[in-house]
Amino acid sequence: MSLPRAKLTRNFPGCPVEATLSFLDGKWKGVILFHLMGGTLRFNELRRKLPSVTQRMLTKQLRELEGSGLVSRTVFAVVPPRVDYALTPLGLTLKPVIKALAVWGEENVFCLPDGRYLRDVSADSTTAAIKA
């Protein structure tokens, strides 16, 4: 039985891509990083940008990103409490990667009411798509 990617912290049998993905593994991490590319955001601002994520899952994903050194968390001692999240210098190095994913998605992924579709490059028409 193989170990999940998250458990492989010292010995990656694959390649640098697998090692990198282990730090970005999670449904919301890439989206969180994308939104933080625009600058520092408070917890509730992030929550509003991700309406489908639960508070618990957002907290979990932010803690994992903070633990890996990609996101910084600043707590202000005010009432009500204020917590800001921002990309660290290491997290900023992911900007080109996240931007490349966004560009690829804009060119190849169609989000329609009945689901997400990938562009079908084998068809002559650019509107032909494959259900993702």
N, C-alpha and C positions, 0 to 999 in steps of 0.2 A: 504494500500500500504506500502510495507516495504522500508526502507531506504537502499541505496547502502552501501556496506561495508566501503567505504571511508568516509561516513558521520557519522558512528558510532564510535565516538572517546572516549566517556565516558561510554557507556553502551553496552557491547557486549553480545547479547543474547545467543551466542554459547559457545565457550570455548576458552582457550588460543591459540588454533590453528587459530581460526578466528581472534583473536586480532593480532597475529603475521602476518598473511597473509595481514592484512590491511596495514601494513607498507611495504610489498613486492608486493602489488597489482600494476600491471602494466606490460605490455608485455616485457619491456626491463630491468626492475630493477634487476631481478635475473641474467641476462647475464652481466649487468654492474658490479654487485658485484663479479661475477665469474672472470671477467677480472681484477678487482682491487685487487683480492686476490694475484696476481702476483707482486703487488707493485704499486707505484704511476704512474699515467698516465696523460698525457696532453689531453686536449679536442680532438684534432685532432687524437691522437693515439687511443683514444676510438672510434672515428668515423670510423677510418679505420678498426677496429676490428668488427664493426657492420655496414656493408655496406648497410643493408636494412633499417636502421633507418634514419629518417630525422633529420636535425640539430635542428629543433624546438622541436621534440619529445625527442631527447637526452638531450637537455637543460632542458626541463620540468621534465624528469625523474631524472636527476641529482639534480635539485633544490629540488624535493620532498625527495630524499634520504638525501640530506644535511639538509633539514628541520627536518627530523626525527632523525638526529644525527648519521646516519650510514656512511655517507661519509663527508669528509672535503674538502673544496675548498680553495686553496691558490692562490692569485693573486700576480704576480710579476710586479712591476712598471718598465717595460722595453718596448722598442719599437722593434718589435711588441709585443703586450701584451701576457703574458704567464700565463696560468691558469693550475694548477695541481690539480688532484683529487686523494684522497687516502681513504682507509677505516679508520674510527675512531676506538678507542679501543672497542667501542660497536659494530661497524661493523665487527671487527675481530672475535667477538664471533659467528658470523654467518658462519665462515669458515667450521665447521663440517657439518652444514646443507647443504650448497652449494655443498660441496664435496659429500655428500650422494646423492643429487639429480643428480650430474654428474655420479656417479657410477651406480645408478639405470637406468639412461638414456642409458648409454653404454650397459647395460645388456638387456634392454627391449624395446628400441626404435630403429627402423630401418628407416633411412632417405634415401629414394629412389627418383629417378627423378619424379615419379608420386605421391609422397606424403610421409607422415610419417605413420608408422605402429607400433603397439604394438605387442610384442611377444605373441603368442597364447599358453598359458600354458596348455590348454586342449588337444592340439594336441601332437602326439608323436614326431613329427619333430620340431627342434628348428627353422627351417626356416619358419614355418607357422606363419602368422602374421595377425593381425586385423587392418584394416584401422582406423587411429586415427582422 
